[in-house]
Amino acid sequence: MRLIVIGRSEIIYDSAIRLKQAGHELLAIVSAKEAPEYTKTSADLKALAESWGIPFFATPRIADAMAALRALPVIDLGISFNYPGIIPQSIIDLFPLGILNAHGGDLPRYRGNACQAWAILNGEQKAGLCIHRMIGGELDSGDIVAREFFPLMQETKVTAVYRWMSERIPFMFADAIDRLGVDGGFFLERQSKHPSDALRCYPRRPEDGLIDWQKTNIEILRLINACNKPYAGAFCYFEDRRMVVWDAAIAPEENFLAIPGQVTAIADFYIEVACGSGKILLRELEMEGTSVMPRSVFRSLRQRLG
């Protein structure tokens, strides 16, 4: 099948290579400026296009490339992941089978941005991953062509979910394209259009990782897990120094009285901290870009985190 690749990150990069290896003909790549957490940049995608001798378009407004796309040989289908601009129907209509988008959320419930983090914060039991047909000007709507799930446990970090997405999306694109090659109208599920079935997820920013010690220990653990690598991390302050928490666990239950943020135990490999309800063990800490051992920083149970 003749394809166009639209998007950013190592995930779309690896998907392009996977589809090329599967025998599909890639005719163009459209990308835009990368986000800080990506390991593959727009320059990497440009180099990939050049190595294959195909056009590369760097623009967050794909409509600006419409004339150039029209001049290409007929392209059967587009694949998209994390493209920052809205793709209008006029672009989708250039390709007989439209555009397939990979979305890291369980559609139709989780639409929008940072769906994996929001699923962890909400205490969901699983995170979804969907390949769906795009509808111009609409957010993550259109028929679902493929879907998989990843179980979310109390200790699951967004790191593991992102790794799973990175591994599975190239193969899910390949499987979806194979199905459409046999039946161009194939779909697994039509998405509900009822507003009550959708949950709009808005973008998260690094400052959203600030820990509020008034929250319960479960809520704080979810925040730490949801903000984890490749993102900026959940953080707090100790003696006016920013401290990032990369790993934590729920502390054993205990009857106690303490101000939220109070350090209640200091060990070689963790500190225990009081929360609005319950306690949490902080096991992997970073200060000023350097990993720190708890005993090298904390020396008294009079100390508190802010």
N, C-alpha and C positions, 0 to 999 in steps of 0.2 A: 504494500500500500504506500502511496505517496503522502508524506506527512510534513507538517510545519510544527516547530517547537516554540512554545511561548512561555516565558517565565524566568525565574531566578533560582539560585541556590544549587548546591551539589545534587539535590534530588532531581531537578530537571536535567542537569548535566548527565547524571548517571542514567536517567531514563532515555535520553537521546542515544547514548552509546548502546544501551540494551536493545533498543529498537533497530538501530543500525545493524547490530550483530544478528538480529532475528531476520534480516533480509529486507527490511522496509527501506524505502528511498526517502531520505530527508532532504527537503528542498530549500529550507530557510530556518533561521533561528532569530527570534525576537526577544530581547531582554531589556533590562533597565538596571539602575544602580542597586547594588546588593545591600542587604542589611548587615549589621556588624557581626552577627553570629554565623553567617554563611562561610563555609570553607571553600566554595567556588564562587568566583566573582564574575561580573560582566566581561571582564577581560579574558577570563578562562573560556567563557562561552564563545566569545569572538574568535579566540584561537582555535577552538574546536571547529567552528564554521569554516574558518580559513583552511584548516587541514583537510576538510572535506570538499573544499571548493564551492561552497554555497554562500548565498548572501546572509549578512548579519545586520540586524537593525537594532540600534540602541535608542529606545524611546519609551517613556512611561505612557505615551499616548499612541496606541497602535493604529488609530485612525490616520495618523500622520503618515503612515507607511502604506496606506491603501493603494495608491497608484502603483507603487513598486510591487506590491503583492499581486495586484491584478495582472501585471506584466509577466509573472512567473507561469511556468506550465501548470496545468490543472492539478491542484492539490486535493486529495480525497478527504483529509481529516487533519484537524489540529489537535495537539495536546498542550495542556496548560497547567502550570503550578506556580502559585504565589506571584503572579504578575500584578504589579501595583496599580495599574490603571483599569478602568472599566472597559470591557470589550463590547462594543456595540453590535447589534444584530447585523448591521451591514457588513462587518468583518466576518462574522460567523457564517453568513450566507455565501461567502466566497468559496466555501468548501462544501461539497455535496453531502458529506456526513457530519458537518458541523465541527464543533470543538468539544473535546473531552477535558474536563477539569478534575484534578486530584484534590480532594478536600479532606483535611485532617479533623473531621468531626462527624458525628453520627447524624446524618441528615434524615428528616428535616429539622430535628430538634436543635442541633448545634450548627448554626450558620454564622459566618462572619470570621472574626479574627481570634487568634489565641485559643482556639477551641479545646486543645489538649489541656492547657493550663486551667481553663474554666471548668472542665470536667473534673479535674483533680480537686479544685477548690470546692466544687459542689458535692464532693463525696460520691461521685458516680462509681458504679461497679465495673464499668468498661468504657474505653474510648473507641470511637468509630473512625473508619477511614473509607471514603467513598470515591469512586470514579463516576462522574455524572455528566450528562450533556449540558452544555451551557445555554442559557437564554439571555440574549442581549439586554444589558441594562438591569438585570436582576441579580440578586445575591444568592449564590449557591443553590439555585433552583434548577429544574430540569430533571429528566428521567435518570434514575440511578442505574448504572450498567454493572457495577461491581461494588462489593462491600465486604469489609473484614473488621474484626474487633480485637482489641487488646485488653486483657483483664487488668483492672486497677485495684491493687491492694493498698493497705494503709501506708506501706513503706514505698510504694511506687513513685519514682521521680519522673518528671517530664523528660529527663534525659533518656530514659528507657523507651518512652513512647516515641520520641523523635527518632531514635535509632531504628525502631521498628518501622516507622513510616518511611525512613530513608531506604531501608532494605526492601520493603514490600511494594512501594509505588511503581518502580520500574517494571516489576513483574505483573502488577495489576493492570498497568497500561497495556502491556503486551497481550495479556489474556483478553482484555476488553476489545482491543483492536482485532484480535483473531475472531471473536464472536461477531463483531460487526462485519468482518469480511465474509462471513457465512450468511448473516442476516442483518442488513443495514438498519432495520427497525428494531433490533433487539433491545430489551430493557429488563432489568431485574425487578424494578419497582417504580411506579409513578409517585413522585413526591406529593404529599398532601399540600393543598393550597390554603388550608384553614389556618388563620393566624394563631390559634391556640396551640397548634402542633409545632410551631417554630419558636426557637429561643435565639434571639439576636445577640451575638457576642461581639463586644466592642474591643478595640485594641488595648493592650496593656503596655505600660511604660516601666522603665527600670525603677523609678521612685515608688511604684505600686508595691514593691517588695519590702517596704518598711514594716517591721514587725511591731504590732501593737500588743504589748504584754497583758493587756486587759482581756484579750480574747482567750478562748479555751485552748488547752494544749493540743487538741485535735485540729482546731482551726489554724493554729500556728504551724503545726507539722505540715498541714496541707499547703500552706503558703510557701514554706521552705521547699517542699517537693515540686510545687508548680512553677517556682521561679528558678529552678535549678539549671545547670548547664544544658544546652549551650547559651542560656540567657544570663542575665546579670547577677542573679542570686538574691535571696532574701537577706535583709540586713537589719542591724540595730546599731546602737552607739554605746561605747564604754569609755568613760572619761574623755568624751569629745572625739573619740576615734571611731571611725566607721568599721564595723565588724560584720563580715559576710558569713552566713551559716550555710554550709553545703550539705551537711548530713545531721540528722536528728532522729530521735525516737521518743515515744511516750514513756515517761518514768513510771515506776510502780506506784500504785495508789497509796495514799497516806493521808491521815487526818493532820492538817497543819494550818497555821496562820502565818501569812507572809504577804508583803506588798508585791504585786505583780512586777516581774523583772528582777526580783531578789535572787541572788545566787544562794542556793541552799545546800550544795555539795560541790566539792572540787576533787577530781580524781586525775590520774595521769592522762586519760584519754577522753575525758568528757567533763562538762560541768552540768549540774542540775539547776534548773531555773523555775521559779514559781510563775504560774500563769494566772489569768483570771479565774480559771478552774483547772485544777490539776497541775502537774509539773511536766517539764520536758527535758530530755537529755540532749545537749548540744555536743556533737561528736567530731565535727570537722569544721574548723574555724579559719578564717583568713582576715588579716589586718594589713592594710596598706599593700595589698598585692602579694603578701607572703603568708604561707600556712603557719599556724602557731599551735603550740601545745598548750592545753588549758592551764597547766601548772606554771607555765612561764609567764602567764598574764594575770591569773587570778590567785589571790593569796588570802582572802578573808571572806567570811560569810556576811560581812557588812557591805560588800560590794553589790552594786545593782547595774542592770542593763537598762538603757533608755531607748 
